[in-house]
Amino acid sequence: MRNPISVVCLLVLLAAEAIPCGADPSGIELGVGMVRPAIDPARPLYFYLSPDLALDPSQLSPSDSLTFREGTHYVDIGTAPPWLVPEWSKLDYDILLLRAQSLSQRWIEVVVNDHPDRPRAFPRTAWIAREGAQFETWPEFLLGVFSVEPLDPDANPLRSGPGESFPEVAPSADLTLRVVAVQGSWAKVAAEFEDEAGAPPAHGPIRWRSGDRLSPSTTRSQLTLCRTRAPGPNRRGSA
């Protein structure tokens, strides 16, 4: 079932409140994918700052944890480390995302605070047990979101093929784009609706990354504008 969330950026969800607009866009590393922790009061998420990766997480004591509690209308955060800044947190939509930096057989290294002005005592990454969360590669994550939208459509139109040399077939501005396939640095997208003139929905590749970093058309300052958009009838009340 498709997650009712629009990625209003290309194509990464980063917390708008946590990242200032002046940061260097060249420093945005994609990592290996995204992590969805279980939002369950019975399942705390344990963080380990310097674990022995050869050991099973059950053999070690965690450095800190994220716990959940039953709210009035949804499961909310109970306790959290002072340094934790998730990539995206919208618990009334059952959304909690962490960016995965690296992956091992038993462990996932996740970004817990990517703020450029974080205190020196605050870690940037921590390790969690791989079995304690759902890991998705970037292609899997992009295929699972409801829609995507480039924040710089002039620099990233829909093209006839996956490459800068292919001609533009349609602008990507003001379109609800669904990812239907991912090929390397390009995501094939299809518009969800016809345009105002009644033409068939546009489709074609857009660039979503450059190497192991976000596409140059998606700067960190643009990512501060990311937000979720979900259908109104599905929205639940606040805790």
FIKOLZA-1660 file (N, C-alpha, C; in steps of 0.1 Angstrom, whole numbers, plus 5000, padded with zeros to 4 digits):
% residues 239
   i   px   py   pz ch aa at
   1 5009 4988 5000  A  M  N
   1 5000 5000 5000  A  M CA
   1 5009 5012 5000  A  M  C
   2 5006 5022 4991  A  R  N
   2 5014 5034 4990  A  R CA
   2 5012 5043 5002  A  R  C
   3 5023 5047 5008  A  N  N
   3 5023 5056 5019  A  N CA
   3 5017 5070 5015  A  N  C
   4 5007 5075 5021  A  P  N
   4 5001 5088 5017  A  P CA
   4 5009 5100 5021  A  P  C
   5 5021 5101 5015  A  I  N
   5 5030 5112 5018  A  I CA
   5 5036 5117 5005  A  I  C
   6 5036 5130 5004  A  S  N
   6 5043 5136 4992  A  S CA
   6 5057 5141 4996  A  S  C
   7 5067 5138 4988  A  V  N
   7 5080 5143 4991  A  V CA
   7 5081 5156 4983  A  V  C
   8 5080 5167 4990  A  V  N
   8 5080 5180 4984  A  V CA
   8 5094 5185 4983  A  V  C
   9 5103 5177 4977  A  C  N
   9 5117 5180 4974  A  C CA
   9 5122 5170 4965  A  C  C
  10 5134 5171 4961  A  L  N
  10 5140 5160 4952  A  L CA
  10 5152 5154 4959  A  L  C
  11 5150 5144 4965  A  L  N
  11 5138 5135 4967  A  L CA
  11 5140 5130 4982  A  L  C
  12 5145 5138 4991  A  V  N
  12 5148 5134 5004  A  V CA
  12 5140 5142 5014  A  V  C
  13 5135 5135 5024  A  L  N
  13 5128 5141 5035  A  L CA
  13 5138 5145 5046  A  L  C
  14 5139 5158 5048  A  L  N
  14 5148 5163 5059  A  L CA
  14 5140 5173 5067  A  L  C
  15 5142 5173 5080  A  A  N
  15 5133 5180 5089  A  A CA
  15 5135 5195 5087  A  A  C
  16 5124 5202 5084  A  A  N
  16 5126 5216 5080  A  A CA
  16 5130 5225 5092  A  A  C
  17 5126 5221 5104  A  E  N
  17 5130 5229 5116  A  E CA
  17 5144 5227 5120  A  E  C
  18 5151 5217 5115  A  A  N
  18 5164 5214 5120  A  A CA
  18 5176 5219 5111  A  A  C
  19 5173 5223 5099  A  I  N
  19 5184 5226 5090  A  I CA
  19 5183 5240 5085  A  I  C
  20 5193 5248 5088  A  P  N
  20 5192 5262 5083  A  P CA
  20 5195 5264 5069  A  P  C
  21 5191 5275 5063  A  C  N
  21 5192 5277 5048  A  C CA
  21 5206 5280 5044  A  C  C
  22 5215 5283 5053  A  G  N
  22 5229 5287 5048  A  G CA
  22 5239 5276 5047  A  G  C
  23 5235 5263 5049  A  A  N
  23 5244 5252 5049  A  A CA
  23 5249 5249 5035  A  A  C
  24 5261 5242 5034  A  D  N
  24 5267 5239 5022  A  D CA
  24 5260 5227 5015  A  D  C
  25 5254 5229 5003  A  P  N
  25 5247 5218 4997  A  P CA
  25 5256 5206 4993  A  P  C
  26 5269 5209 4991  A  S  N
  26 5278 5198 4987  A  S CA
  26 5280 5188 4998  A  S  C
  27 5275 5191 5010  A  G  N
  27 5278 5182 5021  A  G CA
  27 5267 5172 5024  A  G  C
  28 5256 5172 5015  A  I  N
  28 5245 5163 5018  A  I CA
  28 5247 5150 5012  A  I  C
  29 5251 5140 5021  A  E  N
  29 5253 5126 5016  A  E CA
  29 5241 5118 5017  A  E  C
  30 5238 5111 5007  A  L  N
  30 5226 5103 5007  A  L CA
  30 5226 5091 5017  A  L  C
  31 5238 5085 5018  A  G  N
  31 5239 5073 5026  A  G CA
  31 5234 5061 5018  A  G  C
  32 5229 5051 5024  A  V  N
  32 5225 5039 5017  A  V CA
  32 5210 5037 5016  A  V  C
  33 5202 5045 5023  A  G  N
  33 5188 5044 5023  A  G CA
  33 5181 5051 5035  A  G  C
  34 5169 5047 5037  A  M  N
  34 5161 5052 5048  A  M CA
  34 5156 5041 5058  A  M  C
  35 5154 5045 5070  A  V  N
  35 5150 5036 5081  A  V CA
  35 5137 5040 5087  A  V  C
  36 5128 5031 5088  A  R  N
  36 5115 5034 5095  A  R CA
  36 5114 5026 5108  A  R  C
  37 5117 5032 5119  A  P  N
  37 5116 5025 5132  A  P CA
  37 5102 5021 5135  A  P  C
  38 5100 5011 5142  A  A  N
  38 5086 5007 5146  A  A CA
  38 5081 5017 5156  A  A  C
  39 5069 5022 5154  A  I  N
  39 5063 5032 5163  A  I CA
  39 5054 5024 5172  A  I  C
  40 5060 5019 5183  A  D  N
  40 5053 5010 5191  A  D CA
  40 5057 5012 5206  A  D  C
  41 5048 5015 5215  A  P  N
  41 5052 5016 5229  A  P CA
  41 5060 5004 5235  A  P  C
  42 5057 4993 5229  A  A  N
  42 5064 4981 5234  A  A CA
  42 5078 4978 5228  A  A  C
  43 5082 4987 5219  A  R  N
  43 5094 4984 5212  A  R CA
  43 5103 4997 5212  A  R  C
  44 5110 5000 5222  A  P  N
  44 5120 5011 5222  A  P CA
  44 5130 5009 5211  A  P  C
  45 5135 5021 5206  A  L  N
  45 5146 5021 5196  A  L CA
  45 5159 5024 5204  A  L  C
  46 5168 5014 5204  A  Y  N
  46 5180 5016 5212  A  Y CA
  46 5191 5021 5203  A  Y  C
  47 5199 5031 5208  A  F  N
  47 5210 5037 5201  A  F CA
  47 5223 5033 5207  A  F  C
  48 5233 5030 5199  A  Y  N
  48 5246 5026 5204  A  Y CA
  48 5256 5035 5196  A  Y  C
  49 5265 5042 5204  A  L  N
  49 5273 5052 5198  A  L CA
  49 5286 5046 5193  A  L  C
  50 5292 5036 5199  A  S  N
  50 5304 5030 5194  A  S CA
  50 5304 5015 5197  A  S  C
  51 5295 5008 5190  A  P  N
  51 5294 4993 5193  A  P CA
  51 5304 4985 5186  A  P  C
  52 5307 4973 5191  A  D  N
  52 5315 4963 5184  A  D CA
  52 5306 4957 5174  A  D  C
  53 5308 4960 5161  A  L  N
  53 5299 4955 5151  A  L CA
  53 5299 4940 5149  A  L  C
  54 5309 4933 5154  A  A  N
  54 5310 4919 5154  A  A CA
  54 5301 4912 5163  A  A  C
  55 5296 4920 5173  A  L  N
  55 5287 4914 5183  A  L CA
  55 5272 4917 5179  A  L  C
  56 5263 4909 5185  A  D  N
  56 5249 4911 5183  A  D CA
  56 5245 4922 5192  A  D  C
  57 5235 4931 5188  A  P  N
  57 5231 4942 5197  A  P CA
  57 5226 4937 5211  A  P  C
  58 5221 4925 5211  A  S  N
  58 5216 4920 5224  A  S CA
  58 5227 4917 5234  A  S  C
  59 5240 4917 5229  A  Q  N
  59 5251 4915 5238  A  Q CA
  59 5257 4928 5244  A  Q  C
  60 5251 4939 5240  A  L  N
  60 5257 4952 5244  A  L CA
  60 5246 4961 5251  A  L  C
  61 5251 4970 5259  A  S  N
  61 5242 4980 5265  A  S CA
  61 5240 4992 5257  A  S  C
  62 5228 4997 5254  A  P  N
  62 5227 5008 5246  A  P CA
  62 5231 5021 5253  A  P  C
  63 5235 5031 5244  A  S  N
  63 5239 5044 5250  A  S CA
  63 5227 5053 5253  A  S  C
  64 5216 5051 5246  A  D  N
  64 5204 5059 5248  A  D CA
  64 5192 5052 5241  A  D  C
  65 5180 5057 5242  A  S  N
  65 5169 5051 5236  A  S CA
  65 5158 5061 5232  A  S  C
  66 5150 5057 5223  A  L  N
  66 5138 5065 5219  A  L CA
  66 5126 5056 5223  A  L  C
  67 5117 5061 5231  A  T  N
  67 5105 5054 5235  A  T CA
  67 5093 5061 5231  A  T  C
  68 5082 5053 5231  A  F  N
  68 5069 5058 5226  A  F CA
  68 5058 5056 5237  A  F  C
  69 5048 5064 5236  A  R  N
  69 5037 5062 5245  A  R CA
  69 5024 5064 5237  A  R  C
  70 5013 5058 5243  A  E  N
  70 5000 5059 5237  A  E CA
  70 4994 5073 5240  A  E  C
  71 4992 5081 5229  A  G  N
  71 4985 5094 5230  A  G CA
  71 4970 5092 5229  A  G  C
  72 4963 5104 5229  A  T  N
  72 4949 5103 5228  A  T CA
  72 4944 5098 5215  A  T  C
  73 4951 5102 5204  A  H  N
  73 4947 5097 5190  A  H CA
  73 4958 5090 5183  A  H  C
  74 4970 5090 5187  A  Y  N
  74 4981 5083 5180  A  Y CA
  74 4992 5080 5190  A  Y  C
  75 5001 5072 5186  A  V  N
  75 5013 5069 5194  A  V CA
  75 5023 5080 5192  A  V  C
  76 5027 5086 5203  A  D  N
  76 5036 5097 5203  A  D CA
  76 5050 5094 5209  A  D  C
  77 5059 5103 5209  A  I  N
  77 5072 5100 5215  A  I CA
  77 5071 5102 5230  A  I  C
  78 5076 5092 5237  A  G  N
  78 5077 5092 5252  A  G CA
  78 5089 5099 5257  A  G  C
  79 5101 5094 5254  A  T  N
  79 5113 5100 5258  A  T CA
  79 5123 5099 5246  A  T  C
  80 5132 5108 5245  A  A  N
  80 5141 5108 5234  A  A CA
  80 5155 5114 5238  A  A  C
  81 5166 5110 5232  A  P  N
  81 5179 5116 5235  A  P CA
  81 5178 5131 5231  A  P  C
  82 5186 5140 5239  A  P  N
  82 5185 5154 5236  A  P CA
  82 5191 5157 5222  A  P  C
  83 5199 5148 5216  A  W  N
  83 5206 5151 5204  A  W CA
  83 5198 5145 5192  A  W  C
  84 5187 5139 5194  A  L  N
  84 5180 5132 5183  A  L CA
  84 5172 5142 5174  A  L  C
  85 5175 5143 5161  A  V  N
  85 5168 5151 5152  A  V CA
  85 5165 5142 5140  A  V  C
  86 5153 5135 5139  A  P  N
  86 5150 5126 5128  A  P CA
  86 5150 5133 5115  A  P  C
  87 5152 5126 5104  A  E  N
  87 5150 5132 5091  A  E CA
  87 5136 5137 5089  A  E  C
  88 5126 5129 5094  A  W  N
  88 5112 5134 5093  A  W CA
  88 5104 5127 5104  A  W  C
  89 5096 5135 5111  A  S  N
  89 5088 5130 5122  A  S CA
  89 5074 5136 5121  A  S  C
  90 5065 5127 5118  A  K  N
  90 5051 5131 5117  A  K CA
  90 5042 5120 5122  A  K  C
  91 5043 5119 5135  A  L  N
  91 5037 5107 5142  A  L CA
  91 5022 5106 5140  A  L  C
  92 5015 5117 5138  A  D  N
  92 5001 5115 5136  A  D CA
  92 4997 5110 5122  A  D  C
  93 5008 5108 5114  A  Y  N
  93 5006 5101 5101  A  Y CA
  93 5014 5087 5102  A  Y  C
  94 5019 5083 5113  A  D  N
  94 5027 5071 5115  A  D CA
  94 5040 5072 5107  A  D  C
  95 5046 5084 5106  A  I  N
  95 5058 5086 5099  A  I CA
  95 5069 5090 5108  A  I  C
  96 5080 5082 5108  A  L  N
  96 5092 5085 5115  A  L CA
  96 5104 5079 5106  A  L  C
  97 5112 5088 5102  A  L  N
  97 5123 5084 5092  A  L CA
  97 5137 5088 5097  A  L  C
  98 5146 5079 5096  A  L  N
  98 5160 5082 5098  A  L CA
  98 5168 5078 5086  A  L  C
  99 5178 5086 5083  A  R  N
  99 5187 5083 5071  A  R CA
  99 5197 5074 5075  A  R  C
 100 5199 5063 5067  A  A  N
 100 5209 5053 5070  A  A CA
 100 5222 5057 5063  A  A  C
 101 5232 5057 5071  A  Q  N
 101 5246 5061 5067  A  Q CA
 101 5253 5049 5062  A  Q  C
 102 5252 5038 5069  A  S  N
 102 5259 5025 5065  A  S CA
 102 5252 5013 5071  A  S  C
 103 5255 5002 5065  A  L  N
 103 5247 4990 5068  A  L CA
 103 5257 4978 5070  A  L  C
 104 5254 4970 5081  A  S  N
 104 5262 4958 5083  A  S CA
 104 5252 4946 5085  A  S  C
 105 5257 4935 5087  A  Q  N
 105 5248 4923 5089  A  Q CA
 105 5238 4924 5100  A  Q  C
 106 5242 4930 5111  A  R  N
 106 5234 4931 5123  A  R CA
 106 5230 4946 5126  A  R  C
 107 5237 4955 5120  A  W  N
 107 5236 4969 5125  A  W CA
 107 5232 4979 5113  A  W  C
 108 5226 4990 5117  A  I  N
 108 5224 5001 5107  A  I CA
 108 5230 5014 5114  A  I  C
 109 5238 5021 5107  A  E  N
 109 5243 5034 5112  A  E CA
 109 5233 5044 5107  A  E  C
 110 5227 5052 5116  A  V  N
 110 5217 5062 5111  A  V CA
 110 5222 5076 5115  A  V  C
 111 5218 5086 5108  A  V  N
 111 5221 5100 5111  A  V CA
 111 5211 5104 5121  A  V  C
 112 5216 5109 5133  A  V  N
 112 5207 5113 5144  A  V CA
 112 5207 5128 5146  A  V  C
 113 5217 5135 5140  A  N  N
 113 5217 5150 5141  A  N CA
 113 5227 5155 5131  A  N  C
 114 5221 5161 5120  A  D  N
 114 5230 5166 5109  A  D CA
 114 5230 5181 5109  A  D  C
 115 5226 5187 5120  A  H  N
 115 5226 5202 5121  A  H CA
 115 5241 5206 5121  A  H  C
 116 5244 5216 5112  A  P  N
 116 5258 5220 5112  A  P CA
 116 5263 5227 5125  A  P  C
 117 5253 5232 5133  A  D  N
 117 5257 5239 5145  A  D CA
 117 5254 5231 5157  A  D  C
 118 5253 5218 5156  A  R  N
 118 5250 5209 5167  A  R CA
 118 5262 5210 5177  A  R  C
 119 5259 5209 5190  A  P  N
 119 5270 5209 5200  A  P CA
 119 5280 5198 5198  A  P  C
 120 5293 5201 5201  A  R  N
 120 5303 5191 5198  A  R CA
 120 5301 5178 5205  A  R  C
 121 5294 5178 5217  A  A  N
 121 5291 5166 5224  A  A CA
 121 5280 5158 5218  A  A  C
 122 5272 5164 5209  A  F  N
 122 5261 5156 5202  A  F CA
 122 5267 5148 5191  A  F  C
 123 5263 5135 5190  A  P  N
 123 5268 5127 5179  A  P CA
 123 5261 5130 5166  A  P  C
 124 5267 5128 5155  A  R  N
 124 5261 5130 5142  A  R CA
 124 5254 5117 5138  A  R  C
 125 5260 5105 5141  A  T  N
 125 5254 5092 5138  A  T CA
 125 5254 5083 5150  A  T  C
 126 5245 5073 5150  A  A  N
 126 5245 5063 5160  A  A CA
 126 5241 5050 5153  A  A  C
 127 5243 5039 5160  A  W  N
 127 5240 5026 5154  A  W CA
 127 5227 5020 5161  A  W  C
 128 5219 5013 5153  A  I  N
 128 5207 5007 5158  A  I CA
 128 5207 4992 5154  A  I  C
 129 5200 4984 5160  A  A  N
 129 5199 4970 5156  A  A CA
 129 5191 4969 5143  A  A  C
 130 5197 4962 5134  A  R  N
 130 5190 4961 5121  A  R CA
 130 5176 4954 5122  A  R  C
 131 5174 4945 5131  A  E  N
 131 5161 4939 5132  A  E CA
 131 5151 4947 5139  A  E  C
 132 5155 4959 5144  A  G  N
 132 5146 4967 5152  A  G CA
 132 5140 4978 5143  A  G  C
 133 5142 4978 5130  A  A  N
 133 5136 4988 5121  A  A CA
 133 5135 4983 5107  A  A  C
 134 5127 4989 5099  A  Q  N
 134 5126 4986 5085  A  Q CA
 134 5135 4994 5077  A  Q  C
 135 5144 4987 5070  A  F  N
 135 5154 4994 5061  A  F CA
 135 5149 4994 5047  A  F  C
 136 5150 5005 5040  A  E  N
 136 5147 5006 5026  A  E CA
 136 5158 5013 5018  A  E  C
 137 5162 5007 5007  A  T  N
 137 5172 5014 4999  A  T CA
 137 5165 5026 4993  A  T  C
 138 5173 5035 4987  A  W  N
 138 5167 5047 4981  A  W CA
 138 5157 5043 4970  A  W  C
 139 5160 5034 4961  A  P  N
 139 5149 5031 4951  A  P CA
 139 5137 5026 4958  A  P  C
 140 5138 5017 4968  A  E  N
 140 5126 5012 4974  A  E CA
 140 5118 5024 4981  A  E  C
 141 5126 5033 4987  A  F  N
 141 5119 5044 4994  A  F CA
 141 5112 5053 4984  A  F  C
 142 5118 5056 4973  A  L  N
 142 5112 5065 4964  A  L CA
 142 5100 5059 4957  A  L  C
 143 5100 5046 4955  A  L  N
 143 5089 5039 4949  A  L CA
 143 5077 5038 4959  A  L  C
 144 5080 5040 4972  A  G  N
 144 5069 5038 4982  A  G CA
 144 5062 5051 4986  A  G  C
 145 5068 5063 4982  A  V  N
 145 5062 5075 4986  A  V CA
 145 5051 5079 4976  A  V  C
 146 5042 5087 4980  A  F  N
 146 5030 5090 4972  A  F CA
 146 5034 5098 4960  A  F  C
 147 5042 5108 4962  A  S  N
 147 5046 5117 4950  A  S CA
 147 5059 5124 4953  A  S  C
 148 5065 5129 4943  A  V  N
 148 5077 5137 4945  A  V CA
 148 5075 5150 4936  A  V  C
 149 5083 5160 4940  A  E  N
 149 5082 5173 4934  A  E CA
 149 5096 5180 4934  A  E  C
 150 5102 5183 4923  A  P  N
 150 5115 5190 4923  A  P CA
 150 5112 5204 4928  A  P  C
 151 5121 5209 4936  A  L  N
 151 5120 5223 4941  A  L CA
 151 5127 5233 4931  A  L  C
 152 5135 5228 4922  A  D  N
 152 5140 5236 4911  A  D CA
 152 5136 5230 4898  A  D  C
 153 5124 5231 4894  A  P  N
 153 5119 5224 4882  A  P CA
 153 5126 5229 4869  A  P  C
 154 5130 5242 4869  A  D  N
 154 5137 5247 4857  A  D CA
 154 5150 5240 4854  A  D  C
 155 5157 5235 4865  A  A  N
 155 5169 5228 4863  A  A CA
 155 5167 5213 4862  A  A  C
 156 5155 5209 4864  A  N  N
 156 5152 5194 4864  A  N CA
 156 5139 5191 4857  A  N  C
 157 5138 5193 4844  A  P  N
 157 5125 5190 4837  A  P CA
 157 5124 5175 4835  A  P  C
 158 5113 5170 4830  A  L  N
 158 5111 5157 4825  A  L CA
 158 5118 5156 4812  A  L  C
 159 5126 5145 4810  A  R  N
 159 5133 5143 4798  A  R CA
 159 5129 5131 4790  A  R  C
 160 5133 5129 4778  A  S  N
 160 5130 5117 4770  A  S CA
 160 5137 5105 4774  A  S  C
 161 5148 5107 4782  A  G  N
 161 5157 5096 4786  A  G CA
 161 5165 5099 4798  A  G  C
 162 5171 5090 4805  A  P  N
 162 5179 5092 4817  A  P CA
 162 5193 5098 4814  A  P  C
 163 5193 5111 4812  A  G  N
 163 5206 5118 4809  A  G CA
 163 5204 5132 4805  A  G  C
 164 5214 5141 4808  A  E  N
 164 5213 5155 4805  A  E CA
 164 5212 5157 4790  A  E  C
 165 5217 5148 4782  A  S  N
 165 5217 5150 4768  A  S CA
 165 5204 5147 4761  A  S  C
 166 5195 5141 4769  A  F  N
 166 5181 5139 4763  A  F CA
 166 5173 5151 4764  A  F  C
 167 5165 5154 4753  A  P  N
 167 5157 5166 4753  A  P CA
 167 5146 5167 4764  A  P  C
 168 5142 5178 4767  A  E  N
 168 5131 5180 4776  A  E CA
 168 5118 5177 4769  A  E  C
 169 5110 5169 4776  A  V  N
 169 5097 5166 4771  A  V CA
 169 5085 5173 4778  A  V  C
 170 5088 5177 4790  A  A  N
 170 5077 5185 4797  A  A CA
 170 5084 5191 4809  A  A  C
 171 5079 5203 4813  A  P  N
 171 5083 5209 4826  A  P CA
 171 5078 5201 4838  A  P  C
 172 5086 5201 4848  A  S  N
 172 5082 5194 4860  A  S CA
 172 5075 5202 4871  A  S  C
 173 5073 5215 4868  A  A  N
 173 5067 5224 4878  A  A CA
 173 5052 5221 4879  A  A  C
 174 5048 5223 4892  A  D  N
 174 5033 5222 4895  A  D CA
 174 5027 5209 4891  A  D  C
 175 5035 5198 4891  A  L  N
 175 5030 5185 4888  A  L CA
 175 5030 5176 4901  A  L  C
 176 5021 5167 4902  A  T  N
 176 5021 5156 4912  A  T CA
 176 5028 5144 4905  A  T  C
 177 5040 5142 4908  A  L  N
 177 5048 5131 4901  A  L CA
 177 5050 5119 4910  A  L  C
 178 5047 5108 4904  A  R  N
 178 5048 5095 4910  A  R CA
 178 5060 5087 4904  A  R  C
 179 5069 5082 4913  A  V  N
 179 5080 5075 4908  A  V CA
 179 5076 5061 4904  A  V  C
 180 5079 5057 4892  A  V  N
 180 5075 5044 4887  A  V CA
 180 5087 5035 4885  A  V  C
 181 5099 5040 4884  A  A  N
 181 5111 5032 4883  A  A CA
 181 5123 5041 4886  A  A  C
 182 5134 5035 4891  A  V  N
 182 5146 5042 4894  A  V CA
 182 5157 5035 4887  A  V  C
 183 5165 5043 4879  A  Q  N
 183 5176 5038 4872  A  Q CA
 183 5188 5046 4875  A  Q  C
 184 5198 5041 4883  A  G  N
 184 5209 5049 4887  A  G CA
 184 5206 5062 4893  A  G  C
 185 5210 5073 4887  A  S  N
 185 5208 5087 4893  A  S CA
 185 5195 5093 4888  A  S  C
 186 5187 5085 4880  A  W  N
 186 5175 5090 4874  A  W CA
 186 5162 5083 4879  A  W  C
 187 5152 5090 4881  A  A  N
 187 5139 5084 4885  A  A CA
 187 5129 5087 4875  A  A  C
 188 5123 5076 4869  A  K  N
 188 5112 5078 4859  A  K CA
 188 5100 5081 4867  A  K  C
 189 5093 5092 4863  A  V  N
 189 5081 5097 4870  A  V CA
 189 5070 5098 4860  A  V  C
 190 5058 5098 4866  A  A  N
 190 5046 5100 4858  A  A CA
 190 5037 5109 4865  A  A  C
 191 5031 5119 4858  A  A  N
 191 5022 5128 4864  A  A CA
 191 5009 5121 4868  A  A  C
 192 5004 5124 4879  A  E  N
 192 4991 5117 4884  A  E CA
 192 4979 5122 4877  A  E  C
 193 4979 5134 4871  A  F  N
 193 4967 5140 4865  A  F CA
 193 4971 5146 4852  A  F  C
 194 4960 5148 4843  A  E  N
 194 4962 5155 4831  A  E CA
 194 4964 5170 4834  A  E  C
 195 4971 5177 4824  A  D  N
 195 4973 5191 4826  A  D CA
 195 4960 5199 4823  A  D  C
 196 4960 5212 4824  A  E  N
 196 4948 5220 4823  A  E CA
 196 4942 5219 4809  A  E  C
 197 4951 5216 4799  A  A  N
 197 4946 5216 4785  A  A CA
 197 4940 5202 4782  A  A  C
 198 4941 5193 4791  A  G  N
 198 4935 5179 4789  A  G CA
 198 4945 5170 4782  A  G  C
 199 4957 5174 4781  A  A  N
 199 4967 5165 4774  A  A CA
 199 4970 5153 4783  A  A  C
 200 4975 5142 4778  A  P  N
 200 4978 5130 4786  A  P CA
 200 4988 5133 4796  A  P  C
 201 4988 5127 4808  A  P  N
 201 4998 5130 4818  A  P CA
 201 5012 5128 4814  A  P  C
 202 5020 5138 4818  A  A  N
 202 5034 5138 4814  A  A CA
 202 5042 5126 4821  A  A  C
 203 5053 5122 4814  A  H  N
 203 5061 5111 4821  A  H CA
 203 5075 5112 4815  A  H  C
 204 5085 5108 4823  A  G  N
 204 5099 5108 4818  A  G CA
 204 5108 5109 4830  A  G  C
 205 5121 5107 4828  A  P  N
 205 5130 5107 4839  A  P CA
 205 5134 5121 4845  A  P  C
 206 5136 5122 4857  A  I  N
 206 5142 5134 4864  A  I CA
 206 5154 5129 4872  A  I  C
 207 5164 5138 4874  A  R  N
 207 5176 5134 4881  A  R CA
 207 5173 5136 4896  A  R  C
 208 5177 5126 4904  A  W  N
 208 5175 5126 4919  A  W CA
 208 5188 5126 4927  A  W  C
 209 5199 5123 4920  A  R  N
 209 5212 5123 4928  A  R CA
 209 5223 5126 4918  A  R  C
 210 5234 5130 4924  A  S  N
 210 5247 5131 4917  A  S CA
 210 5257 5123 4925  A  S  C
 211 5261 5112 4920  A  G  N
 211 5270 5103 4927  A  G CA
 211 5264 5099 4940  A  G  C
 212 5271 5101 4952  A  D  N
 212 5265 5097 4965  A  D CA
 212 5259 5109 4972  A  D  C
 213 5256 5120 4964  A  R  N
 213 5250 5132 4970  A  R CA
 213 5238 5136 4963  A  R  C
 214 5230 5145 4969  A  L  N
 214 5218 5150 4962  A  L CA
 214 5222 5157 4949  A  L  C
 215 5212 5157 4940  A  S  N
 215 5214 5164 4927  A  S CA
 215 5217 5178 4930  A  S  C
 216 5226 5185 4922  A  P  N
 216 5228 5199 4924  A  P CA
 216 5216 5208 4924  A  P  C
 217 5206 5203 4917  A  S  N
 217 5193 5211 4917  A  S CA
 217 5186 5210 4929  A  S  C
 218 5190 5203 4939  A  T  N
 218 5184 5202 4952  A  T CA
 218 5194 5205 4963  A  T  C
 219 5194 5218 4967  A  T  N
 219 5204 5222 4977  A  T CA
 219 5198 5220 4991  A  T  C
 220 5207 5221 5001  A  R  N
 220 5202 5219 5014  A  R CA
 220 5192 5230 5018  A  R  C
 221 5194 5242 5013  A  S  N
 221 5185 5253 5017  A  S CA
 221 5171 5250 5011  A  S  C
 222 5171 5244 4999  A  Q  N
 222 5158 5240 4994  A  Q CA
 222 5151 5229 5002  A  Q  C
 223 5159 5220 5008  A  L  N
 223 5153 5209 5015  A  L CA
 223 5147 5214 5028  A  L  C
 224 5151 5226 5033  A  T  N
 224 5144 5231 5045  A  T CA
 224 5129 5234 5042  A  T  C
 225 5125 5234 5029  A  L  N
 225 5112 5237 5026  A  L CA
 225 5103 5225 5025  A  L  C
 226 5109 5213 5027  A  C  N
 226 5102 5201 5025  A  C CA
 226 5091 5200 5035  A  C  C
 227 5080 5194 5031  A  R  N
 227 5069 5192 5040  A  R CA
 227 5061 5180 5035  A  R  C
 228 5053 5174 5044  A  T  N
 228 5044 5163 5039  A  T CA
 228 5031 5168 5035  A  T  C
 229 5025 5161 5026  A  R  N
 229 5011 5164 5022  A  R CA
 229 5003 5151 5021  A  R  C
 230 4993 5150 5029  A  A  N
 230 4985 5138 5029  A  A CA
 230 4970 5141 5027  A  A  C
 231 4962 5132 5022  A  P  N
 231 4948 5135 5020  A  P CA
 231 4941 5139 5032  A  P  C
 232 4933 5149 5032  A  G  N
 232 4927 5154 5044  A  G CA
 232 4919 5144 5052  A  G  C
 233 4910 5136 5045  A  P  N
 233 4902 5126 5052  A  P CA
 233 4910 5117 5061  A  P  C
 234 4923 5114 5058  A  N  N
 234 4930 5105 5065  A  N CA
 234 4937 5111 5077  A  N  C
 235 4936 5124 5079  A  R  N
 235 4944 5130 5090  A  R CA
 235 4937 5127 5103  A  R  C
 236 4945 5125 5113  A  R  N
 236 4940 5122 5126  A  R CA
 236 4943 5133 5136  A  R  C
 237 4936 5134 5147  A  G  N
 237 4937 5145 5156  A  G CA
 237 4951 5144 5163  A  G  C
 238 4953 5154 5171  A  S  N
 238 4965 5155 5179  A  S CA
 238 4964 5148 5192  A  S  C
 239 4976 5144 5197  A  A  N
 239 4975 5138 5210  A  A CA
 239 4974 5148 5221  A  A  C
% end
